[in-house]
Amino acid sequence: MRKVVPAANPQVYVDALSGWQAALVRKLRAAVRRAKPADEAMKWGHLVYFANGPVALIRAEESRVLFGFWRGKRLVELEPRLKPSGKYEMATIAFKQGDPVSPAKAAHLMRAAIALNETMGDPTAAAKAPKRRGRARG
């Protein structure tokens, strides 16, 4: 696997992309940024959006672009292409070249994901909380 230097900021990340991935990431990024206020940052080598914890990610890969949500399992009814995986309640859509993308649907998912974090809190908080041990008997 080739070691890649992480982008210094989100714009550098997007500007380094080319072809269909660049066009798709720009479309998703614009929709997400219009949807509702969220902080955009480079984290784990890709775009991550935060509002009371991580909300969404956009990651360009060699043959696909991932659009994912930390509470994505709760959004499957809104977008059946979301596939659950990983920690938390993560679910992602894997876009391949030529797949249809709806900016309106992307914005709708982002608003719904932020609303979940507003009502339920940071999705990573449970992973950070210390594990409780059972009471000692004696």
Secondary structure as GFF3:
##gff-version 3
##sequence-region A 1 138
A	DSSP	alpha_helix	10	15	.	.	.	ID=ss1
A	DSSP	alpha_helix	19	35	.	.	.	ID=ss2
A	DSSP	beta_strand	39	43	.	.	.	ID=ss3
A	DSSP	beta_strand	46	50	.	.	.	ID=ss4
A	DSSP	beta_strand	54	60	.	.	.	ID=ss5
A	DSSP	beta_strand	65	69	.	.	.	ID=ss6
A	DSSP	three_ten_helix	72	75	.	.	.	ID=ss7
A	DSSP	beta_strand	83	84	.	.	.	ID=ss8
A	DSSP	beta_strand	91	95	.	.	.	ID=ss9
A	DSSP	alpha_helix	103	120	.	.	.	ID=ss10
A	DSSP	alpha_helix	125	128	.	.	.	ID=ss11
###
